[in-house]
């Protein structure tokens, strides 16, 4: 079960924010019993790229063995 403040992995690209599948975000709100999630995506220095409302099939919980990978984001 995904809860508020959990890290989640994006399963789909969101080009409008420059996000790619595999990017990691933080759940800031859970709708109902997991019908959807508000997820904040930010750089490692804390610059928020955006907050998206995502369906359960668009994210997954972080799993054992997941590895972070750094790439550059376009920061306005």
Rosetta constraint file for C-alpha pairs under 8 A:
AtomPair CA 1 CA 34 HARMONIC 7.89 0.50
AtomPair CA 1 CA 61 HARMONIC 7.84 0.50
AtomPair CA 2 CA 6 HARMONIC 6.53 0.50
AtomPair CA 2 CA 34 HARMONIC 7.30 0.50
AtomPair CA 2 CA 61 HARMONIC 6.31 0.50
AtomPair CA 3 CA 27 HARMONIC 7.02 0.50
AtomPair CA 3 CA 29 HARMONIC 7.97 0.50
AtomPair CA 3 CA 30 HARMONIC 6.63 0.50
AtomPair CA 4 CA 26 HARMONIC 7.85 0.50
AtomPair CA 4 CA 27 HARMONIC 5.05 0.50
AtomPair CA 4 CA 28 HARMONIC 5.37 0.50
AtomPair CA 4 CA 29 HARMONIC 5.50 0.50
AtomPair CA 4 CA 30 HARMONIC 6.15 0.50
AtomPair CA 5 CA 26 HARMONIC 5.68 0.50
AtomPair CA 5 CA 27 HARMONIC 4.95 0.50
AtomPair CA 5 CA 28 HARMONIC 5.77 0.50
AtomPair CA 5 CA 29 HARMONIC 7.99 0.50
AtomPair CA 6 CA 26 HARMONIC 5.72 0.50
AtomPair CA 6 CA 27 HARMONIC 5.52 0.50
AtomPair CA 6 CA 61 HARMONIC 7.79 0.50
AtomPair CA 7 CA 24 HARMONIC 6.53 0.50
AtomPair CA 7 CA 25 HARMONIC 5.57 0.50
AtomPair CA 7 CA 26 HARMONIC 4.56 0.50
AtomPair CA 7 CA 27 HARMONIC 6.36 0.50
AtomPair CA 7 CA 61 HARMONIC 6.88 0.50
AtomPair CA 7 CA 62 HARMONIC 6.37 0.50
AtomPair CA 8 CA 24 HARMONIC 5.61 0.50
AtomPair CA 8 CA 25 HARMONIC 5.44 0.50
AtomPair CA 8 CA 26 HARMONIC 6.17 0.50
AtomPair CA 8 CA 27 HARMONIC 7.04 0.50
AtomPair CA 8 CA 59 HARMONIC 6.21 0.50
AtomPair CA 8 CA 60 HARMONIC 5.56 0.50
AtomPair CA 8 CA 61 HARMONIC 4.78 0.50
AtomPair CA 8 CA 62 HARMONIC 5.46 0.50
AtomPair CA 9 CA 21 HARMONIC 7.50 0.50
AtomPair CA 9 CA 22 HARMONIC 5.53 0.50
AtomPair CA 9 CA 23 HARMONIC 5.76 0.50
AtomPair CA 9 CA 24 HARMONIC 4.66 0.50
AtomPair CA 9 CA 25 HARMONIC 6.49 0.50
AtomPair CA 9 CA 59 HARMONIC 5.45 0.50
AtomPair CA 9 CA 60 HARMONIC 5.28 0.50
AtomPair CA 9 CA 61 HARMONIC 6.28 0.50
AtomPair CA 9 CA 62 HARMONIC 6.23 0.50
AtomPair CA 10 CA 20 HARMONIC 7.24 0.50
AtomPair CA 10 CA 21 HARMONIC 5.00 0.50
AtomPair CA 10 CA 22 HARMONIC 5.23 0.50
AtomPair CA 10 CA 23 HARMONIC 5.45 0.50
AtomPair CA 10 CA 24 HARMONIC 6.25 0.50
AtomPair CA 10 CA 25 HARMONIC 7.41 0.50
AtomPair CA 10 CA 58 HARMONIC 6.12 0.50
AtomPair CA 10 CA 59 HARMONIC 4.62 0.50
AtomPair CA 10 CA 60 HARMONIC 6.72 0.50
AtomPair CA 11 CA 21 HARMONIC 4.70 0.50
AtomPair CA 11 CA 22 HARMONIC 6.19 0.50
AtomPair CA 11 CA 57 HARMONIC 7.55 0.50
AtomPair CA 11 CA 58 HARMONIC 5.09 0.50
AtomPair CA 11 CA 59 HARMONIC 5.19 0.50
AtomPair CA 11 CA 60 HARMONIC 6.96 0.50
AtomPair CA 12 CA 20 HARMONIC 6.50 0.50
AtomPair CA 12 CA 21 HARMONIC 4.53 0.50
AtomPair CA 12 CA 22 HARMONIC 7.84 0.50
AtomPair CA 12 CA 58 HARMONIC 5.96 0.50
AtomPair CA 12 CA 59 HARMONIC 7.78 0.50
AtomPair CA 13 CA 19 HARMONIC 5.76 0.50
AtomPair CA 13 CA 20 HARMONIC 4.21 0.50
AtomPair CA 13 CA 21 HARMONIC 4.88 0.50
AtomPair CA 14 CA 18 HARMONIC 6.29 0.50
AtomPair CA 14 CA 19 HARMONIC 4.92 0.50
AtomPair CA 14 CA 20 HARMONIC 6.08 0.50
AtomPair CA 14 CA 21 HARMONIC 7.85 0.50
AtomPair CA 15 CA 19 HARMONIC 5.63 0.50
AtomPair CA 15 CA 20 HARMONIC 7.12 0.50
AtomPair CA 17 CA 49 HARMONIC 6.74 0.50
AtomPair CA 17 CA 50 HARMONIC 6.80 0.50
AtomPair CA 18 CA 73 HARMONIC 6.98 0.50
AtomPair CA 18 CA 74 HARMONIC 7.21 0.50
AtomPair CA 19 CA 23 HARMONIC 6.63 0.50
AtomPair CA 24 CA 41 HARMONIC 6.90 0.50
AtomPair CA 25 CA 39 HARMONIC 5.93 0.50
AtomPair CA 25 CA 40 HARMONIC 5.44 0.50
AtomPair CA 25 CA 41 HARMONIC 4.55 0.50
AtomPair CA 25 CA 42 HARMONIC 7.00 0.50
AtomPair CA 26 CA 39 HARMONIC 5.35 0.50
AtomPair CA 26 CA 40 HARMONIC 5.22 0.50
AtomPair CA 26 CA 41 HARMONIC 6.60 0.50
AtomPair CA 27 CA 37 HARMONIC 6.51 0.50
AtomPair CA 27 CA 38 HARMONIC 5.81 0.50
AtomPair CA 27 CA 39 HARMONIC 4.38 0.50
AtomPair CA 27 CA 40 HARMONIC 6.37 0.50
AtomPair CA 28 CA 37 HARMONIC 7.61 0.50
AtomPair CA 28 CA 38 HARMONIC 5.56 0.50
AtomPair CA 28 CA 39 HARMONIC 5.66 0.50
AtomPair CA 28 CA 40 HARMONIC 6.63 0.50
AtomPair CA 29 CA 37 HARMONIC 5.81 0.50
AtomPair CA 29 CA 38 HARMONIC 4.98 0.50
AtomPair CA 29 CA 39 HARMONIC 7.21 0.50
AtomPair CA 30 CA 34 HARMONIC 5.91 0.50
AtomPair CA 30 CA 35 HARMONIC 7.66 0.50
AtomPair CA 30 CA 36 HARMONIC 6.18 0.50
AtomPair CA 30 CA 37 HARMONIC 4.73 0.50
AtomPair CA 30 CA 38 HARMONIC 6.46 0.50
AtomPair CA 31 CA 35 HARMONIC 5.58 0.50
AtomPair CA 31 CA 36 HARMONIC 5.02 0.50
AtomPair CA 31 CA 37 HARMONIC 5.82 0.50
AtomPair CA 31 CA 38 HARMONIC 7.82 0.50
AtomPair CA 32 CA 36 HARMONIC 7.48 0.50
AtomPair CA 34 CA 56 HARMONIC 6.99 0.50
AtomPair CA 35 CA 55 HARMONIC 6.72 0.50
AtomPair CA 35 CA 56 HARMONIC 6.46 0.50
AtomPair CA 36 CA 53 HARMONIC 6.81 0.50
AtomPair CA 36 CA 54 HARMONIC 5.60 0.50
AtomPair CA 36 CA 55 HARMONIC 4.63 0.50
AtomPair CA 36 CA 56 HARMONIC 5.60 0.50
AtomPair CA 37 CA 52 HARMONIC 7.92 0.50
AtomPair CA 37 CA 53 HARMONIC 5.55 0.50
AtomPair CA 37 CA 54 HARMONIC 5.20 0.50
AtomPair CA 37 CA 55 HARMONIC 6.48 0.50
AtomPair CA 37 CA 56 HARMONIC 7.18 0.50
AtomPair CA 38 CA 51 HARMONIC 6.50 0.50
AtomPair CA 38 CA 52 HARMONIC 5.51 0.50
AtomPair CA 38 CA 53 HARMONIC 4.49 0.50
AtomPair CA 38 CA 54 HARMONIC 6.31 0.50
AtomPair CA 39 CA 51 HARMONIC 5.40 0.50
AtomPair CA 39 CA 52 HARMONIC 5.35 0.50
AtomPair CA 39 CA 53 HARMONIC 6.46 0.50
AtomPair CA 39 CA 54 HARMONIC 7.19 0.50
AtomPair CA 40 CA 48 HARMONIC 7.08 0.50
AtomPair CA 40 CA 49 HARMONIC 7.65 0.50
AtomPair CA 40 CA 50 HARMONIC 5.88 0.50
AtomPair CA 40 CA 51 HARMONIC 4.28 0.50
AtomPair CA 40 CA 52 HARMONIC 6.57 0.50
AtomPair CA 41 CA 48 HARMONIC 5.99 0.50
AtomPair CA 41 CA 49 HARMONIC 5.55 0.50
AtomPair CA 41 CA 50 HARMONIC 5.59 0.50
AtomPair CA 41 CA 51 HARMONIC 6.25 0.50
AtomPair CA 42 CA 46 HARMONIC 5.68 0.50
AtomPair CA 42 CA 47 HARMONIC 5.30 0.50
AtomPair CA 42 CA 48 HARMONIC 4.13 0.50
AtomPair CA 42 CA 49 HARMONIC 5.13 0.50
AtomPair CA 42 CA 50 HARMONIC 7.13 0.50
AtomPair CA 43 CA 47 HARMONIC 5.23 0.50
AtomPair CA 43 CA 48 HARMONIC 6.51 0.50
AtomPair CA 43 CA 49 HARMONIC 7.14 0.50
AtomPair CA 43 CA 73 HARMONIC 7.43 0.50
AtomPair CA 47 CA 75 HARMONIC 7.74 0.50
AtomPair CA 49 CA 75 HARMONIC 7.24 0.50
AtomPair CA 54 CA 58 HARMONIC 6.04 0.50
AtomPair CA 54 CA 59 HARMONIC 7.25 0.50
AtomPair CA 55 CA 59 HARMONIC 7.26 0.50
AtomPair CA 56 CA 60 HARMONIC 7.41 0.50
AtomPair CA 62 CA 66 HARMONIC 6.69 0.50
